[in-house]
């Protein structure tokens, strides 16, 4: 069923402004992972990343670009570099392209790319525009592990990082002709001392050198982006903790990869979330971050509003914007590219955060796709119940309205919306297309 057909009966609920800022920042039906941010000389923010095309293998033969000028509207440009026809610009391998990074140096954009091909692991290509197409690709023969990143200091020095488990760093040669091997240091950060797994990014702020990376300190999976600091580019680095953890975005989530970027006077962490009950099919997201007086970064949580203000609770919020889920529930992509919260079973839960409640709502109206049917409860963070309703069974194709009448006041201010689900064990109960609160006295 098309999105238009699903939401048509609920037109009275759909008041969300077109300019609403939400996570993920990737369009429905599209997948963009490993976001590496860079502000261009034109003032725009560019994210270089990879693209998942299936649920059993990471990435594809194309690197892509997300860009914005206002953190509101995002444009996706596919295949800025390809390693296979059509548009193959990487001679010597036809394998997939993993996480890239980009940088503007000497009037050209340069894309640092990598592959799982042991004969061609890392390389650099150039273009006149960040949108590519990137060409003249050349291998960096001294670098034989994945996830390259590059940073240019104020004095023009280029620092290049890469590797898994033990991060390598070297200065990059003028002319973008590879690394200066005399500067190569292995083990700048590693798994044992810093929980480093992969996906490093170096940056500098107020005289402090930072490394952000996929962090394996929790649950033995690199679901976090952690960071370490030093007073010199090659360290020694001190582990400082987690910036964001994407655990809870999908029942099968396994990794994270992102970057920390200053844009228009604010700092952000970009990261990705898994979808579709898979370790892949990842989508880029963003959260604002803050530094304290010592340059340390407080951990932030995954949100639905991302870089924007808290959402309007009386506007229609799509189920696909759930920040965290528990149990079997996941964001699923349907034919045509539509996405919604699906595969919901007994005991599952989902949270959307955050909303600005300036007045008290009287009820919560949901657009659901009934399957076996079951119950939906609106609860607080401690499990206290505000409302509950039953969804009758259906064929999994039609759309139904479910109304939860609030039996106690919902708190004012910045609040999350948490739903818990119950029904026959082992059955898929319903999908959540979206919801909106109703004002006192409204129908």
Secondary structure as the mmCIF struct_conf table of DSSP 4:
data_model
#
loop_
_struct_conf.conf_type_id
_struct_conf.id
_struct_conf.beg_label_comp_id
_struct_conf.beg_label_asym_id
_struct_conf.beg_label_seq_id
_struct_conf.end_label_comp_id
_struct_conf.end_label_asym_id
_struct_conf.end_label_seq_id
HELX_RH_AL_P HELX_RH_AL_P1 UNK A 3 UNK A 8
TURN_TY1_P TURN_TY1_P1 UNK A 9 UNK A 10
HELX_RH_3T_P HELX_RH_3T_P1 UNK A 11 UNK A 13
TURN_TY1_P TURN_TY1_P2 UNK A 18 UNK A 19
BEND BEND1 UNK A 23 UNK A 23
BEND BEND2 UNK A 26 UNK A 26
HELX_LH_PP_P HELX_LH_PP_P1 UNK A 27 UNK A 27
TURN_TY1_P TURN_TY1_P3 UNK A 28 UNK A 29
STRN STRN1 UNK A 32 UNK A 32
STRN STRN2 UNK A 33 UNK A 39
TURN_TY1_P TURN_TY1_P4 UNK A 41 UNK A 42
BEND BEND3 UNK A 43 UNK A 43
STRN STRN3 UNK A 45 UNK A 50
BEND BEND4 UNK A 54 UNK A 58
STRN STRN4 UNK A 60 UNK A 60
BEND BEND5 UNK A 61 UNK A 61
STRN STRN5 UNK A 62 UNK A 68
BEND BEND6 UNK A 69 UNK A 72
STRN STRN6 UNK A 75 UNK A 82
BEND BEND7 UNK A 83 UNK A 87
TURN_TY1_P TURN_TY1_P5 UNK A 91 UNK A 92
BEND BEND8 UNK A 95 UNK A 95
STRN STRN7 UNK A 97 UNK A 97
STRN STRN8 UNK A 101 UNK A 105
TURN_TY1_P TURN_TY1_P6 UNK A 106 UNK A 107
STRN STRN9 UNK A 108 UNK A 114
BEND BEND9 UNK A 116 UNK A 116
TURN_TY1_P TURN_TY1_P7 UNK A 118 UNK A 119
BEND BEND10 UNK A 120 UNK A 120
STRN STRN10 UNK A 122 UNK A 127
BEND BEND11 UNK A 128 UNK A 129
TURN_TY1_P TURN_TY1_P8 UNK A 130 UNK A 131
STRN STRN11 UNK A 135 UNK A 139
TURN_TY1_P TURN_TY1_P9 UNK A 141 UNK A 142
BEND BEND12 UNK A 145 UNK A 146
STRN STRN12 UNK A 149 UNK A 152
TURN_TY1_P TURN_TY1_P10 UNK A 154 UNK A 155
BEND BEND13 UNK A 156 UNK A 156
STRN STRN13 UNK A 158 UNK A 162
BEND BEND14 UNK A 164 UNK A 165
STRN STRN14 UNK A 166 UNK A 171
STRN STRN15 UNK A 172 UNK A 172
HELX_LH_PP_P HELX_LH_PP_P2 UNK A 173 UNK A 173
HELX_RH_3T_P HELX_RH_3T_P2 UNK A 174 UNK A 176
STRN STRN16 UNK A 179 UNK A 179
HELX_RH_3T_P HELX_RH_3T_P3 UNK A 181 UNK A 183
STRN STRN17 UNK A 185 UNK A 190
HELX_RH_AL_P HELX_RH_AL_P2 UNK A 191 UNK A 194
STRN STRN18 UNK A 196 UNK A 205
TURN_TY1_P TURN_TY1_P11 UNK A 206 UNK A 207
STRN STRN19 UNK A 208 UNK A 215
STRN STRN20 UNK A 218 UNK A 218
TURN_TY1_P TURN_TY1_P12 UNK A 219 UNK A 220
STRN STRN21 UNK A 221 UNK A 221
STRN STRN22 UNK A 224 UNK A 230
BEND BEND15 UNK A 231 UNK A 232
TURN_TY1_P TURN_TY1_P13 UNK A 233 UNK A 234
STRN STRN23 UNK A 238 UNK A 245
TURN_TY1_P TURN_TY1_P14 UNK A 247 UNK A 248
BEND BEND16 UNK A 249 UNK A 250
TURN_TY1_P TURN_TY1_P15 UNK A 251 UNK A 252
STRN STRN24 UNK A 259 UNK A 263
TURN_TY1_P TURN_TY1_P16 UNK A 264 UNK A 265
STRN STRN25 UNK A 266 UNK A 273
TURN_TY1_P TURN_TY1_P17 UNK A 276 UNK A 277
BEND BEND17 UNK A 278 UNK A 279
BEND BEND18 UNK A 281 UNK A 281
STRN STRN26 UNK A 283 UNK A 289
STRN STRN27 UNK A 291 UNK A 291
TURN_TY1_P TURN_TY1_P18 UNK A 293 UNK A 294
BEND BEND19 UNK A 295 UNK A 295
STRN STRN28 UNK A 297 UNK A 297
BEND BEND20 UNK A 304 UNK A 305
TURN_TY1_P TURN_TY1_P19 UNK A 306 UNK A 307
BEND BEND21 UNK A 308 UNK A 308
HELX_LH_PP_P HELX_LH_PP_P3 UNK A 309 UNK A 310
STRN STRN29 UNK A 311 UNK A 312
TURN_TY1_P TURN_TY1_P20 UNK A 313 UNK A 314
BEND BEND22 UNK A 315 UNK A 315
STRN STRN30 UNK A 317 UNK A 318
HELX_RH_3T_P HELX_RH_3T_P4 UNK A 319 UNK A 321
BEND BEND23 UNK A 323 UNK A 323
STRN STRN31 UNK A 324 UNK A 326
TURN_TY1_P TURN_TY1_P21 UNK A 327 UNK A 328
STRN STRN32 UNK A 330 UNK A 333
TURN_TY1_P TURN_TY1_P22 UNK A 335 UNK A 336
BEND BEND24 UNK A 337 UNK A 337
STRN STRN33 UNK A 339 UNK A 342
TURN_TY1_P TURN_TY1_P23 UNK A 346 UNK A 347
STRN STRN34 UNK A 349 UNK A 357
BEND BEND25 UNK A 358 UNK A 359
STRN STRN35 UNK A 361 UNK A 370
BEND BEND26 UNK A 371 UNK A 372
STRN STRN36 UNK A 374 UNK A 379
TURN_TY1_P TURN_TY1_P24 UNK A 381 UNK A 382
BEND BEND27 UNK A 383 UNK A 383
STRN STRN37 UNK A 385 UNK A 391
BEND BEND28 UNK A 396 UNK A 398
STRN STRN38 UNK A 400 UNK A 405
BEND BEND29 UNK A 407 UNK A 408
HELX_LH_PP_P HELX_LH_PP_P4 UNK A 409 UNK A 412
STRN STRN39 UNK A 413 UNK A 422
BEND BEND30 UNK A 424 UNK A 424
TURN_TY1_P TURN_TY1_P25 UNK A 425 UNK A 426
BEND BEND31 UNK A 427 UNK A 427
STRN STRN40 UNK A 430 UNK A 439
TURN_TY1_P TURN_TY1_P26 UNK A 440 UNK A 441
#
